[in-house]
């Protein structure tokens, strides 16, 4: 996903993943990480599957005047239990460090 895709491509990708479920069910946790505008859609599509939905990023700050940021408590309130942090482009383009992501 990264910052790519449309609603239609998210639907296609989720449906393409479904046939692989029997091979790994009850063996591993699988998370899908859509872009934020598609989080609700992907969560709905995967509701009856073993997939977990993951946010691509979470703010280091809690709620407040941080336009465009999403806090951990907001993601939790939405039912998202996973998030990516510390990924390479966030480190190289935004200067995120181990200390910030810890």
Beta strands, then each sheet from edge to edge (+ up, - down):
strand 1: 31-32
strand 2: 52-55
strand 3: 82-83
sheet 1: 1+ 2+ 3+
end
